[in-house]
């Protein structure tokens, strides 16, 4: 992937957090310092004990059939993208079994210090008693082998869309608790796509981390920005680590003004510790780092 000039426009803008690729044009930020002097800072992820980069590289843009816009770049370009993100301070990588990004990350990880990287992956879950259940231990062994790591920093139940999951997914809760006890994962939690599921997560003592949809435009969210932000504020008070997604509304809010507003909202107003964004090019990474540096 050839690097673009800082004044060029990028067609196929920054992708929404673990969601669909954005459309539109993205201009490069002007800065008094060379872009390589700016990096994304590290923050504490609630009371998990995990230090994580304030922005992570999402790998699930337009994900289907265990592929995504990031993996469809091909192995060589994915590795270049991930390495550049790492060099710019994006040391948190948002993966999932359903994205097909594990093996791609394994190759990128060969060029990084594992101790300086935070890996989040997600497991698809089914109600207790479903014949689709595969032993969690077996899935986690496969995940770690595919990624090439002995442990996973954050493991989430993927895309919860209904209430009552603390009962209907008790099998996974028990198995993931054991994995955490055994040091296979450092923190456990949920990715929410439903208001009631998120309310349940905020109050659950089992949950360490919540991945939630939030932006100032109420695009692809589970409630109004005020309501979601208030609920996530309760999560923070409860000691949860809160990660934001859909910061740009899954591609619906991509004008320069909307992106600037979204980043300012996420960094200065939203009750989140960090966020994940599905970037697809080195130019997009550099543009985002510059904008975040200005916002900070």
VMD Tcl script that draws the C-alpha trace (Angstrom):
set ca {
  {0.00 0.00 0.00}
  {1.68 3.19 -1.21}
  {1.73 6.03 1.34}
  {-0.40 9.02 0.32}
  {0.58 12.66 0.38}
  {-0.71 14.50 3.47}
  {-2.83 16.82 1.30}
  {-4.50 14.07 -0.71}
  {-8.05 12.97 -0.17}
  {-8.81 9.41 0.78}
  {-11.77 7.82 -0.92}
  {-13.33 5.17 1.38}
  {-12.97 7.02 4.66}
  {-12.29 5.72 8.13}
  {-14.37 2.64 8.90}
  {-16.90 2.61 11.74}
  {-15.86 0.82 14.89}
  {-15.99 -2.91 14.21}
  {-18.70 -2.07 11.69}
  {-19.25 -1.09 8.07}
  {-16.63 0.85 6.14}
  {-17.18 4.57 5.95}
  {-17.67 6.43 2.72}
  {-16.74 9.97 1.80}
  {-13.52 11.92 1.75}
  {-11.01 12.46 4.51}
  {-8.49 15.27 4.42}
  {-5.22 15.18 6.28}
  {-4.79 17.27 9.39}
  {-2.22 20.04 9.40}
  {0.24 19.99 12.29}
  {3.25 22.01 13.37}
  {5.05 18.74 14.13}
  {5.86 15.88 11.78}
  {3.15 13.21 12.16}
  {5.63 10.62 13.44}
  {6.08 12.74 16.58}
  {2.45 12.18 17.57}
  {1.27 8.92 19.08}
  {-1.92 7.66 20.69}
  {-1.53 7.65 24.50}
  {-2.12 4.76 26.89}
  {-4.92 4.82 29.48}
  {-6.13 2.59 32.31}
  {-9.09 0.41 31.37}
  {-11.28 0.93 34.40}
  {-10.36 -1.33 37.29}
  {-9.21 -4.22 35.08}
  {-5.53 -3.48 35.70}
  {-5.01 -3.31 31.93}
  {-3.21 -0.38 30.28}
  {-4.59 0.13 26.81}
  {-4.11 2.58 23.95}
  {-6.83 5.21 23.86}
  {-7.65 4.15 20.30}
  {-7.42 0.61 18.96}
  {-7.36 -0.79 15.44}
  {-10.61 -2.57 14.64}
  {-10.41 -5.52 12.25}
  {-14.09 -6.13 11.60}
  {-15.21 -3.57 9.03}
  {-17.93 -5.10 6.80}
  {-17.25 -8.49 8.34}
  {-18.88 -11.63 6.93}
  {-17.88 -15.24 6.25}
  {-14.87 -14.82 8.56}
  {-13.46 -11.94 6.54}
  {-13.48 -8.14 6.75}
  {-12.24 -5.12 4.86}
  {-9.02 -5.41 6.87}
  {-8.38 -9.08 6.08}
  {-9.45 -8.60 2.46}
  {-6.45 -6.29 2.09}
  {-4.41 -9.49 2.05}
  {-1.85 -10.73 4.53}
  {1.03 -8.48 3.47}
  {-1.03 -5.29 3.51}
  {-2.75 -6.22 6.77}
  {0.61 -6.72 8.46}
  {1.85 -3.36 7.14}
  {-1.34 -1.70 8.42}
  {-1.10 -3.28 11.87}
  {2.62 -2.53 12.20}
  {2.07 1.10 11.31}
  {-0.77 1.34 13.81}
  {1.54 -0.11 16.48}
  {4.25 2.41 15.61}
  {1.74 5.28 15.96}
  {0.66 4.09 19.41}
  {-2.43 2.07 18.47}
  {-1.34 -0.95 20.50}
  {-4.84 -2.30 21.11}
  {-6.21 -4.60 18.41}
  {-9.89 -5.52 18.27}
  {-10.30 -9.02 16.84}
  {-13.07 -11.61 16.65}
  {-13.46 -15.19 15.58}
  {-16.21 -14.10 13.17}
  {-13.94 -11.47 11.55}
  {-11.35 -14.07 10.53}
  {-8.62 -11.74 11.77}
  {-6.81 -14.04 14.20}
  {-4.27 -15.52 11.79}
  {-3.63 -12.10 10.24}
  {-2.87 -10.67 13.66}
  {-0.53 -13.59 14.34}
  {1.72 -12.50 11.49}
  {1.60 -8.85 12.55}
  {2.36 -9.81 16.15}
  {5.72 -11.25 15.05}
  {6.87 -7.64 14.53}
  {5.67 -6.35 17.91}
  {6.45 -6.75 21.58}
  {3.62 -8.89 22.96}
  {3.90 -7.20 26.36}
  {3.15 -3.83 24.73}
  {0.08 -5.05 22.87}
  {-3.48 -5.48 24.12}
  {-5.52 -8.04 22.22}
  {-9.30 -8.23 22.43}
  {-11.23 -11.05 20.79}
  {-14.84 -12.16 20.85}
  {-16.66 -15.46 20.99}
  {-20.12 -16.03 19.53}
  {-22.53 -17.45 22.10}
  {-25.79 -19.37 22.12}
  {-28.42 -20.07 24.77}
  {-27.59 -22.83 27.24}
  {-28.48 -26.26 25.87}
  {-28.10 -25.22 22.23}
  {-26.60 -27.93 20.07}
  {-24.36 -25.23 18.55}
  {-22.31 -24.91 21.73}
  {-18.64 -25.80 21.29}
  {-16.66 -26.15 24.53}
  {-15.24 -22.74 25.41}
  {-11.93 -24.32 26.36}
  {-11.66 -25.76 22.85}
  {-12.51 -22.41 21.24}
  {-10.00 -20.50 23.35}
  {-7.26 -23.02 22.58}
  {-8.00 -22.48 18.89}
  {-8.10 -18.69 19.28}
  {-4.70 -18.61 20.99}
  {-3.16 -20.94 18.44}
  {-4.51 -18.85 15.56}
  {-3.27 -15.58 17.09}
  {0.04 -17.06 18.22}
  {-0.24 -16.01 21.86}
  {-0.43 -17.78 25.21}
  {-3.09 -15.42 26.53}
  {-5.74 -12.98 25.36}
  {-6.04 -9.68 27.20}
  {-9.80 -9.22 26.77}
  {-12.35 -11.86 25.75}
  {-15.93 -10.73 25.11}
  {-19.19 -12.48 24.39}
  {-19.97 -11.16 20.93}
  {-22.99 -9.05 19.94}
  {-25.47 -9.59 22.77}
  {-28.88 -8.53 21.48}
  {-31.32 -9.61 24.19}
  {-31.80 -9.31 27.94}
  {-31.48 -12.24 30.30}
  {-28.06 -13.24 29.00}
  {-26.64 -13.66 32.52}
  {-28.94 -16.66 32.79}
  {-29.15 -17.86 29.18}
  {-25.35 -17.71 28.75}
  {-24.37 -19.06 32.19}
  {-22.40 -21.85 30.51}
  {-20.10 -19.26 28.89}
  {-19.89 -17.19 32.05}
  {-18.67 -20.17 34.04}
  {-16.20 -21.29 31.36}
  {-14.76 -17.82 30.81}
  {-14.44 -17.30 34.55}
  {-12.32 -20.45 34.71}
  {-10.23 -19.24 31.75}
  {-9.63 -15.99 33.60}
  {-8.68 -17.87 36.76}
  {-6.25 -20.00 34.72}
  {-4.63 -16.93 33.15}
  {-5.81 -17.75 29.63}
  {-7.63 -14.40 29.51}
  {-7.04 -11.31 31.65}
  {-10.50 -9.75 31.50}
  {-13.95 -10.87 30.38}
  {-17.04 -9.03 29.29}
  {-19.59 -8.36 26.59}
  {-20.14 -6.55 23.32}
  {-23.63 -5.05 23.47}
  {-26.09 -4.32 20.65}
  {-29.18 -3.93 22.82}
  {-30.14 -1.48 25.58}
  {-31.46 -4.08 28.03}
  {-28.43 -6.31 27.48}
  {-26.18 -3.35 28.27}
  {-28.14 -2.46 31.42}
  {-27.62 -6.03 32.55}
  {-23.89 -5.80 31.79}
  {-23.49 -2.60 33.80}
  {-24.97 -4.28 36.88}
  {-23.29 -7.69 36.47}
  {-20.38 -8.32 38.85}
  {-19.02 -10.84 36.31}
  {-18.39 -8.19 33.64}
  {-14.95 -6.56 33.54}
  {-15.29 -4.84 30.13}
  {-18.19 -3.49 28.09}
  {-17.93 -2.70 24.36}
  {-20.71 -0.19 23.63}
  {-22.01 1.83 20.70}
  {-21.78 5.56 21.29}
  {-21.56 8.76 19.24}
  {-23.11 12.24 19.43}
  {-25.53 11.59 16.53}
  {-27.43 8.54 17.88}
  {-26.40 6.59 14.79}
  {-26.65 2.82 15.22}
  {-26.92 3.21 18.98}
  {-29.00 1.53 21.70}
  {-30.48 4.77 23.03}
  {-29.99 8.52 22.95}
  {-26.43 9.80 23.47}
  {-27.45 11.21 26.86}
  {-29.07 7.97 28.00}
  {-26.23 5.75 26.81}
  {-23.62 8.08 28.27}
  {-25.42 8.13 31.62}
  {-25.60 4.33 31.67}
  {-21.91 4.02 30.78}
  {-21.13 6.51 33.54}
  {-22.72 4.05 35.94}
  {-20.56 1.30 34.41}
  {-17.43 3.36 35.05}
  {-18.50 3.95 38.65}
  {-19.02 0.19 38.98}
  {-15.38 -0.31 37.97}
  {-16.03 -1.58 34.45}
  {-13.65 -0.92 31.61}
  {-15.70 0.77 28.86}
  {-14.68 0.67 25.21}
  {-16.57 2.72 22.62}
  {-17.49 1.58 19.13}
  {-19.49 3.08 16.25}
  {-17.85 6.42 17.02}
  {-18.61 7.59 13.47}
  {-22.05 5.97 13.39}
  {-20.97 2.99 11.28}
  {-20.28 5.24 8.32}
  {-23.21 7.61 8.65}
  {-21.29 10.59 10.07}
  {-18.13 11.05 8.06}
  {-17.89 14.69 7.07}
  {-14.89 16.50 8.48}
  {-17.10 18.40 10.91}
  {-18.91 15.24 12.03}
  {-15.70 13.32 12.56}
  {-14.15 16.17 14.53}
  {-17.27 16.40 16.69}
  {-17.34 12.62 17.17}
  {-13.73 12.46 18.29}
  {-14.16 15.41 20.65}
  {-17.28 13.79 22.10}
  {-15.58 10.40 22.53}
  {-12.46 11.82 24.16}
  {-13.86 14.63 26.30}
  {-17.54 13.87 26.97}
  {-18.32 10.18 26.60}
  {-17.96 7.85 29.58}
  {-15.54 5.53 27.82}
  {-11.91 4.75 28.51}
  {-10.91 4.04 24.92}
  {-12.37 3.27 21.51}
  {-11.85 0.98 18.54}
  {-11.90 2.21 14.94}
  {-11.75 0.07 11.81}
  {-9.03 1.83 9.84}
  {-8.10 0.46 6.44}
  {-4.99 2.32 5.31}
  {-1.78 3.84 6.61}
  {-3.01 7.24 5.47}
  {-6.17 6.87 7.56}
  {-4.10 5.96 10.61}
  {-1.89 9.03 10.23}
  {-4.90 11.27 9.68}
  {-6.64 9.95 12.78}
  {-3.55 10.26 14.99}
  {-3.13 13.89 13.94}
  {-6.79 14.69 14.62}
  {-6.69 13.00 18.00}
  {-3.47 14.83 18.89}
  {-5.18 18.14 18.10}
  {-8.25 17.16 20.11}
  {-6.14 16.18 23.10}
}
mol new
graphics top color blue
foreach p $ca { graphics top sphere $p radius 0.5 }
foreach p [lrange $ca 0 end-1] q [lrange $ca 1 end] { graphics top cylinder $p $q radius 0.2 }
display resetview
